[in-house]
Amino acid sequence: MNRFSGAASTTMDSHVGISFPQQRKPSFQPIQPQIRPPFMTAGSFEDEPPLLEELGINTPVILRKTLNLLNPMIVNADLHEDADLAGRYGSLDLYRCVSFVGYCLLPMVIFSALQLFLPRSGLAVLVIACLAVIWCTRACCTLLIMSSPHAEEQRSLIGYACALIYTTFSLLIIF
């Protein structure tokens, strides 16, 4: 019998004529991420509008409204025709009132800043608090009456409600 026959020969024959590679190289190449500068990407930030413009916040109008309320003698209600809090629902009177009350809090914010430098218990704090309440009440009352055509005869009622709101804020600032 042949030395390569039988069971022993099959194991030996299985290795005859077969060449095993020393190292197998992968058939695919790993993908290298391409690093691009931010200005070269498809959705770059340079093409985007500024955030305030995208949200619909008009800072020059807000500045004009704020400066308008800082003048205690003349209040221009035409600037406050669109209520900021109302957004697209500009016809809702509740939101317009809340917007007016919010804008007219500016003198109270000034009082709050001044109160930090004044002694806690003194006549000066009470006088400034009264002036801030009168200033806020007058500005808010004027805006509310000018925005509603039939509110002139309700001036004292509107003024009373505004004075209560701003007096509450002044008491929170004082104490």
Backbone hydrogen bonds, N-H to C=O, Kabsch-Sander energy under -0.5 kcal/mol:
donor,donor_aa,acceptor,acceptor_aa,energy
5,S,2,N,-1.7
9,S,5,S,-0.6
10,T,6,G,-1.2
11,T,7,A,-1.2
12,M,8,A,-1.6
13,D,9,S,-3.3
14,S,10,T,-1.6
15,H,12,M,-1.0
16,V,12,M,-0.6
16,V,13,D,-0.6
18,I,15,H,-0.9
19,S,17,G,-0.5
20,F,18,I,-0.6
25,K,23,Q,-0.6
35,I,33,P,-0.6
36,R,34,Q,-0.7
40,M,37,P,-2.0
41,T,38,P,-0.9
44,S,41,T,-0.6
44,S,42,A,-0.7
47,D,44,S,-0.7
48,E,45,F,-0.6
54,E,50,P,-2.4
55,L,51,L,-2.2
56,G,52,L,-0.7
57,I,52,L,-2.8
58,N,56,G,-0.6
59,T,57,I,-0.9
62,I,58,N,-1.8
63,L,59,T,-2.4
64,R,60,P,-2.1
65,K,61,V,-2.5
66,T,62,I,-2.3
67,L,63,L,-2.7
68,N,64,R,-2.0
69,L,65,K,-1.6
70,L,66,T,-0.9
71,N,67,L,-0.5
71,N,68,N,-0.8
77,A,75,V,-0.8
79,L,76,N,-0.8
80,H,77,A,-0.5
81,E,78,D,-1.1
83,A,81,E,-0.6
86,A,83,A,-0.6
87,G,83,A,-1.0
89,Y,86,A,-2.3
90,G,88,R,-0.8
92,L,89,Y,-1.4
93,D,91,S,-0.5
96,R,92,L,-1.4
97,C,93,D,-2.5
98,V,94,L,-2.3
99,S,95,Y,-2.3
100,F,96,R,-2.3
101,V,97,C,-2.7
102,G,98,V,-2.3
103,Y,99,S,-2.5
104,C,100,F,-2.3
105,L,102,G,-1.0
106,L,103,Y,-1.3
108,M,105,L,-0.6
109,V,105,L,-1.8
110,I,106,L,-2.0
111,F,107,P,-2.3
112,S,108,M,-2.2
113,A,109,V,-2.0
114,L,110,I,-2.3
115,Q,111,F,-2.4
116,L,112,S,-0.7
116,L,113,A,-0.6
117,F,114,L,-1.4
118,L,114,L,-0.6
122,G,120,R,-0.8
126,L,122,G,-1.2
127,V,123,L,-2.4
128,I,124,A,-2.5
129,A,125,V,-2.3
130,C,126,L,-2.4
131,L,127,V,-2.4
132,A,128,I,-2.4
133,V,129,A,-2.4
134,I,130,C,-2.5
135,W,131,L,-2.6
136,C,132,A,-2.8
137,T,133,V,-2.7
138,R,134,I,-2.6
139,A,135,W,-2.2
140,C,136,C,-2.6
141,C,137,T,-2.7
142,T,138,R,-2.3
143,L,139,A,-2.2
144,L,140,C,-2.6
145,I,141,C,-2.3
146,M,142,T,-2.5
147,S,143,L,-1.7
148,S,144,L,-1.1
151,A,148,S,-1.2
154,Q,151,A,-1.5
155,R,152,E,-1.3
158,I,154,Q,-2.5
159,G,155,R,-2.8
160,Y,156,S,-2.1
161,A,157,L,-2.0
162,C,158,I,-2.4
163,A,159,G,-2.7
164,L,160,Y,-2.1
165,I,161,A,-1.9
166,Y,162,C,-2.6
167,T,163,A,-2.2
168,T,164,L,-1.9
169,F,165,I,-1.7
170,S,166,Y,-2.2
171,L,167,T,-2.4
172,L,168,T,-1.9
173,I,169,F,-1.7
174,I,170,S,-2.5
175,F,171,L,-2.5
